[in-house]
Amino acid sequence: METYAGISLLLLMVLFFAVDSSEVSTTKSSRILYDCDQCHRTKERDNSITRNRHNPDEKGIDIIATYSDASGLIRLARLKMRDLSDSWIWENPTNEYQKSSQELMESFQTDSTLEDNPKLSTDEHYPEGSKVEIPRFSSMTPMKIKRKVMRQERRKARAAELTQEDKETDNHIVSAAIERTEGFDTTVKGKYSIWRREYENPNSDSTLKLMRDQIIMAKAYTNIAKSKNKTVLYESLVKHSRDSQQAIGEANSDTELHLGALDQAKAMGHVLSIAKDQLYDCLLVGRKLRAMLQSTEGRVNIQKKRSAFLIQLAAKTVPRPLHCLPLQLAADYYLQGYHKKGNIDKEKIEDPSLYHYAIFSDNVLATSVVVNSTVQNAKEPERHVFHIVTDKLNFAAMRMWFLINPPSKATVEVQNIDDFKWLNSSYCSVLRQLESARIKEYYFKANHPSSLSVGSDNLKYRNPKYLSMLNHLRFYLPEVYPKLNRILFLDDDIVVQRDLTPLWSIDLKGMVNGAVETCKESFHRFDKYLNFSNPLISNNFSPEACGWAFGMNIFDLKEWKKRNITGIYHGWQDMNEDRTLWKLGTLPPGLITFYNLTYPLDRGWHVLGLGYDPALNLTEIENAAVIHYNGNYKPWLNLAVSKYKSYWSRYVMFDNPYLRVCNLSK
């Protein structure tokens, strides 16, 4: 019976595989061939004799055979053991059927794999654990079995991947920092080789970054070591942190590091590895790093305020050479008798057919650059007239400069603002406010809160230029130049690069002010400058209205008088005495005064930002008619953006004896 059961099992397996193929190869020497029912009947007698000779005890066993006929249908045939052909030879029939069954399955798996991928070796099998248990009477084809195996493999691989990701997420933040600081651990060959490739790159600063990260981790471990009374480790971390800081020094790249920096980084990596073994706790280190981050953010904010204060201070301060220049000029103005010389031709100064410029400044060198650049780029310099207004302190120096350095063929008039007797506190709102106790307290109160405790915006508007009437004189142009029809207003921090005479022929369409708009998307619109929480502002102006720039403006003085622009300015200044509508300055009241009265000029006439933005388009700068150093980084200061300074310095007469005496050079 055991023999019968074994053979039956084997034949059932043959039945299973015969669905797709009429040939099945065993792993032994036997090969079963079922060609057709006729084949068996033809060899019936010979098979019976042979079978009886080899296995006489098995001659009565019933066998069910399966085969495919010519039409592809599966046929069954029942026959006796004695009727089998000579190809059926059984070795050790008592125990071999179990092995035969298993070997037959393995043979199928190997054959099916090779059939789909002929590149695989015949020795390759499915991995252990990936085999699919096949029911005895399963109807699954070999391809379905293979797909099931592959699905199980994918599930296991995905499960392993998710498990690994979960483990990595747990310690991601702290582990990443520690792994970087341990880049020099010689036991971690891979990390060291990666670092070495970066180190050998001359443009890399990986060593510097690594050492800085090491110092951060050392600080975290130092605090933990101290709290756990790990005295030796604490002292070692402090020492190596100090040594690493000294090795870094003022370096900003690997090439600037000291020669021993590499060895120090290795030593620090070793100490951090010890600290990790003794002190590392994910939650504790994470909390310590967060505390360090918060502390660092606080220090950064303090440094930002301090930096803003120092920049504002540097912008307000007059460098020694610029202070020297007006002193030398003023002394010679009186010593050499230039103060006795009369005024220039008054007819040109009041001729409305000429091109007139208004420049209000107390900076002699800056004003000279504006005049020189304008004249050098003018097609008809003899038709250009410059009206310069300065204060009493700088009047002698300004006049002396243009008397001894007159621009080619152009006319220059220098005036003292104190000579404008009509400009007094009874007429001018700003003068009246500047003389008030409230404004004096704001600017000069001894116990005023520290400048470092306020924002950079507040510091900006405490600049002394906002106290000077030279800054507000632009709102009184018809009073200063009553016989002119048009005038081009220029700031003293601009440079002219093209002939500006076409500006006088532009049709302003009934507007008073011609200016370049500065709004881009949401930037530099009215809500940036005015307080729209105040009904006086919100009811009269649109927060989305486009801003424009002072610095190069063509004004129609006839239209100015007709619309009483100065009266509008006075009215709004009176309403802003408590500074609730806008902060101090001239642009906010300018936007209000010329609201709906400004004609937008082409942007090529006026490019701004050279005094604060180092990322401007150089092509736009070079093609602009006027470039403007608005901001704190003025071209005559050490704060200036170096790549923009040449546009200004090319118009400075460095060979002038006064400049040489005052050590003004490129």
Salt bridges, closest charged atoms under 4 A:
ASP37 OD2 - ARG41 NH1 2.31
ASP62 OD2 - ARG78 NH2 3.14
ASP62 OD1 - LYS80 NZ 2.37
ASP69 OD2 - ARG75 NE 2.91
GLU103 OE2 - LYS28 NZ 3.62
ASP116 OD2 - LYS146 NZ 3.03
GLU161 OE2 - ARG158 NH1 3.26
GLU182 OE1 - LYS276 NZ 3.97
GLU200 OE2 - ARG196 NE 3.04
ASP205 OD1 - LYS209 NZ 3.51
ASP213 OD2 - ARG180 NE 2.95
ASP243 OD2 - LYS239 NZ 3.02
GLU350 OE1 - LYS483 NZ 3.24
GLU380 OE1 - ARG383 NE 3.89
GLU413 OE1 - HIS387 ND1 2.72
GLU441 OE2 - LYS445 NZ 3.27
ASP491 OD1 - ARG474 NH2 3.72
ASP491 OD2 - HIS628 NE2 3.64
ASP493 OD1 - HIS628 NE2 2.83
ASP493 OD2 - LYS634 NZ 2.50
ASP507 OD2 - LYS509 NZ 3.62
GLU544 OE1 - ARG525 NE 3.95
GLU559 OE1 - LYS562 NZ 3.68
GLU559 OE2 - ARG563 NE 3.15
ASP574 OD1 - ARG432 NH2 3.04
